[in-house]
Amino acid sequence: LHNFLKQKLQLRVLLVFICMEKIKVAIRTRPLIDREEQEEGRNNWRVQNNTICQLSGAGKVLPNTTYTFDHIYDQTAPTTLLYDQLVAPIVQSVVEGFNGTVFAYGQTSSGKTYTMMGADDLPGIIPFTFMGLFKHIEQSNNCEFVLRLSYMEIYNECIMDLLNPSNTNLNIRESNDRIPYVANLTEAHITDFSSIDLCLYNGERNRHTGRTNMNERSSRSHTLLRLILESKMCDEGTIKVSHLNLVDLAGSERASATTGDGVRFKEGTFINKSLLTLGTVIRRLSEAKKDSHIPYRDSRLTRILESSLGGNAKTVIICTVTTATIEETHSTLRFASRAKSVENHAIVNEYSDDSDVDTMLKRLKRLEKENLDLKKKISEDASCRSQLQDMESKISSLKSLVIKSNTGMAEPLDNAQPTRR
């Protein structure tokens, strides 16, 4: 029994470094848009240092309307500043073996998708994240990596595979460690920037969007971009496996404001219901009552993000607001105030059992050995030549999936030259 338990433990987490920290929450305001200016909208809120407060018609601060956060970004703050201060530490932690999650929350048309995806010539958090991730990989010493990417949306409480549109209505399962995951979700191997661009392009093309009175291109679903990163030091036997979730939530909306009816009304109902569950989960977690039931299972969104909300992850929430609205902005700020008191318990996810990166490296060594044997035989038997070509093709394909540190990420591994240190 002792040996059996010892063997089981070796297949589980070897090193558990617990990092207890609260969810980091930031506020971002956007400038007034044309529609708001045409409706004689005005700035009802003032941002000063790390506080945001509501203004009266005379421009005076109203009592009991001041909110304080570690980071508040006004209309002039570039996305690069948000990335450097909030997201870059998450990216570094993911490379070190921690799970990480970044998501944008706010009412419809408040700038969530702009913050996460960016515009034509202004990259958002997601492009900056991958640039930072590749930079960390290039600078890592004596490491090998395997990256897999999935892209899903939750549309009317149905999970859709954005990399394979025919893969619809997917189910949530639990791993042996009781961690929720989406079954049968397409995972693409990532080796360079172009493979990421292709996934993002296909995903955005398949995502549900629509026009409402509040937004010309309104997100009608929540999207979750999940990166699984496996890394191994070349001189060690353990594997680090971490997840990075990049989430663009659909915005809360009032049917009277969006003039939604029919399909749009139904979409808005599902969006609001899932966001209500998210708010309830955050409120229950912030109350820190040991016996309090946390309703993760009441929504697909909170079920998938369960580990990121009070669990094993480092989480950043960027709450986007517009200064033209009052009640909706109050609602977002109240959510943010509760979220910043939620505590996560992140650990380094380090395993001793075979993972994708270990399996690929072992298979690669075996194929290379067989390749050498074939080369010795080819002079004696010409029929081995086609078999040799097939073997070399498999080796080349397998090498392209394993990213090594100290190499140029834009090049295949066979062509990349190690950087001397």
N, C-alpha and C positions, 0 to 999 in steps of 0.2 A: 504493500500500500504506500509506503514511504517513497519508493522509487517511482511508482506510478504518479503520485502527486508532484514529485520533483520534476518529472518529465512534462507534465501538464503545465506547470508553472513556467518552464523554459519556453513553452510555445506561446505564453502570454506576455504581458508587458514585463520586461526585465528591469528597467529603470523607471521609476515613477517619481518625477519631480513636480510637485504640486505648486501651481502658481495661482494663488487666490487674489483676484482683482475684480473690481467692479466694471460693468459695461461702460465703455467710453461713449459719451453722447455729445454731439456738436450740433449747433444750429446754423443754417445757411439761409440768408435772405436773398431774394432776387429783385432786380429792378422791375418797375411797373411795365407791363406789356401794352401794346396798342389798344387792345380791347378795354383794359382798365382805365387808360387815359381818356378814351372816348366816352367812357361812362363817368367821367369826372372823378375818377378814383384819386385818392391821396394817400400819403404815407401815414398810417394810423399807429405806427410803431417806431420807436427810436432804439437804435443799437449804440451802446456806449461801453467800451471796454468789454467786459464779460457779462454784461446785463442787457436785457431787452425789455422794454416797458411800453405800455399802451399810452397814446396821447389823446387828449381831449380835442374838441374842435378848435380850441384856442391854442393848441400846441403845448399844453401843460401835461405833466405826468399824472395819470389817474392813480388813486390809491389802490393798493393790493393787486397791482397788475405787473409787478416787476419779477422777472425770472433771471436766475443766475446759473451760468454753466461754465465749464472749463474753457470751452472754445465757442465763440460766436463770430460768424463771418458775415460781413456786410456785403452790399451789392458790388463792391469793387474787388473783393477777394478772388484771386484766380484759383482754379481747381488745383493747380500745382501746389499751392499752399496747403490746401486740405489734404492732399496726398502726403506731402512731406511730414505734416504734423500728426496725422491720424492713421493713415493706412500703411506708410512705409514701415513702422514698427511691427505691424501685423504680418507683412510680407517676410520680414526678417525672422519672425517667430515661426512662421510656417516652414521655412527652410531648416530651422533648428529642430523641427519635429512637433510643434504645437499645431492644433487646429485653429483656424481663424475664420471670422465671418464679418463682412461689411455689407450693410444695407441702408438704403435710403427710404425714409418714411415721410409722408406728408399728404396734404389734400391734393386733389387733381389739379394739374397745371401749376404746381409750385416749384418745378425744376428738378424732380427726382431723376428722370431719364437723362436730362442734360448733365446732371452731376455724375451719374454713373457711366454713361456712354460717351458724352461729349457731343460736339457738333463737327461739321465738316473739317475745319482747320483747328479746332480746339479739343484735344483729347480729354476724355473723362477719367474717372477713377479706374475703370476696368482696363483701358489701354495702358495707363501709367503703372498699374499693378503688374501687368505682364512684363513690361519693360524692366521694372525693378526686380522682379523675380529672376529674369534671365541674367541680370547684372550680378545678383547674389550667387547664382549657379556658376557663372564664369569665374567669380572670385573665390569660390570654395576650393580648398586644397585637397587633392587626392580623393575626390568623391565621384560617384557615378549616380545618375538620376534616371528615373522613368516617370514621365508625366502623362496623365490621362485626363481628358476633359469631357464633361457631359453638360448639356444645356437643356433645361426643361422649363415648361410654363405650367401654371395652375390656372386653368380657364374654366369658370363656372364649376369649381371644385373637382375638375377632372385634370389629371396630370398628363401632359402631352410631351412627347419627345421632339424637341425643336431640331435635332440633327437627323431625325427620321420621322417625317410627318405622318407616315402610316402607322406609327407606333403610338397608339392613343389609349386613354383611360387606363394608365398604368397603376399598379398597386404598390402600397408601402408595406415592406416586410421588416422584420427584425433580425439582426445578425445574432450570432451566439453570444455576443457581448451586450445584447439588448439595445443595439444602436439602430435607429430607423434608417432604412435606405429604400430607394425606388427600384423595384425589380425590373429587369429587362430593358434598362435604360442604355442607349447607345453611348459608348465611351470611345473617343478618338484619341489616338496617341499623338502627343505634341512633341515636335522636334525642333521647331523654329517659329519665327514670327508669322510666316506665310500660312502655316497650318492653323494658327490661332485666328488669323484674319478670315480664313475660309470658314471656320466654325462660327465666328461671330456674324459673318455675312449670311450664312445659311440660316442661322438661328433667328436673326432679326427679320429676315424675309418671311419666315414661317410664323412669326409671332402675331397674335391677335391685336390689332389696333383699330381705331375708328374715330370718326369725327364727332365731337360733341360741341355744345355751345360754349364750353369752357376751354376747349383745346382742339386745335386742328387735327392733331395726331395723338389721340389719347390712348394710353396703354389700357387694354381691356383684360389684362391678366397679370399675375405675378410671375416674374422670371427668375430663375436661379441658375447661375453658371457655377458649376462645381469642378474644381481642379483637385485631383488626387496626386500627391507628390511622394514618390518613394525614393529614398536615398540610402547609399551605403558607402562607408569609408572603405577604401580598397584593402586596408590592412586589418579590418575588423569583420566579425561575423554577424553583427546585429544590423537590423534594418529599421529605419525611421519611416513611418507612414503618416502623412498629415493631409488634412482636407482644408481647402480654402473655398468658402462660399461667397459669391458676389451676387447680391440680390437687388433687383429693381422691382419694388412693390408698385402695384397699381394704386392710384390715389383714392382716398375717401371722397365721396361726392354726394350732393343732394340732387334728387331728381328735378326739383324746381329750378336749380341753378344750371344744370346741364341740359335741361329740356329733353331728357331721355325718355323714350317710350319704346315699347316692343322689345327688340333684342337688346338695345342699349340699357333699358330699364332692368331687364333680367340680369345683364352683366353687372350693372351697378349694385344690384341686390346681393349677388354673390361676393363681390369685392368688399362691400361694407360689412357683410357677415364675417368674413375671414379676418378683416382688420379689427372688428369688435372682439373676436376671440383672441387675437394677438394682444389687444389692449387689456383684456381680462387676465391673460397669462402674465403680462408684465406687472399688473397691479397685484396679483396674488404673490408673485415672487418678491416684489418690493415690500410687502407686508411682513415677510420673513416669519410667518407662522409655521411651525413644524408640522402641524396636522392639517394644514390647508391643502385642499385638492387643487392641483394645477391641471386645467383642462386642455392639455396638449392635443388630445385626440379629437377635440371638437372641430378641428380644421386641418386640412391637408398642409397648409402653410406652417402652422405651429408644430405639427407632428414632424415634418421634415427638419425644421429648425430647432427641435427639442434640445439637442446638445449645445446649441449656440445660446440658448436662453436659460441661464442658471446651471449650465453643464460644463462639459469638457471642451472649452473653446475660449479664445480671446475674441471679443466682439466689439465692433464699432458701429454705432447708429448715427447716421447723418439725417437730421430732421430738417426738411426744407419748408420754408414758409414764404408767403407773400405779405408785404406790409399793407396791401390794399384791403384785406379782409380782417375781420375782428374775431368772430366766434370760432371760425375754422382754425385760425392761428392760435387762439387760446387752447383749443383742443389738442393741437399738435404739441404745444409747449407743456401742457399738463402730462401728456404721454411721455415726453422727453424727461420731465422732472422725475417721474416714477422710474423710468428705465435706468437712469444714472445711479440708482441705489441698488440695482440687482447685481448680485455677486456671482461670478463664474469661478469654476475650479478647473483650470486648464492643466494638463499634464503633457510631458514629452511622450509621444507614442512610439516606443522602441520595442521591437520584437526580435526574437531569435529564429523564428521559423521562416521557411522560404516565402519570399514575396515575388512580385513580378520581376523586379530588378535582379534578384538572386537567381531566379529560374532562367531568365534570359542569359545571364552571364555564364551559367553552367552549361546551358544549351550551346552557347556560342563557342565555349572551349571544346565541347565534344565535337561540334561540326568542324572546327579548325583542325582537330586531331585527325578526323576522318578525311579531311581534305588533303592533309599531308600524306596519308596512306595511299590515297587515290593517285597522287602525283607520282609516287614511286611505282605504281602498277601501270601507269599509262604508257610507258615505253614498251611494256610487254604485251599490252592488250589495247588496241585502238578503240574498242567499243566502250572503254571507260571514259573517253573524252567527253561525251555528252553528259555522263553522270557527274563528271568534275565540274562542268559548266553550271549544271543545276545546283550543285553543292555551293559553289562560289556565289551564285545568285542569292541563295538562302542566307549565307553569311553576311553578305552586303545588306540585305533587307533587315536582318536582325540587328546589325550594328547601328543602323539608322534610327532605331528606337531607343537606344541607350545614350543618354546625354552625359558626356564627361565634363568635369570641371576643367577650367583653364583652356577652354576651346571657344572659338567663335561660334555663337549660337546660330548665326545666319547660314552657316556652312554645314554640309553633311560631315559626320565624324571622320569619314575616310579622308576628307580633304583638309580638315581643320588641323592647324599646327598648335601644339601645346605652347602656352606662354611660360617662359622661363621665370623663375622666382628666386 
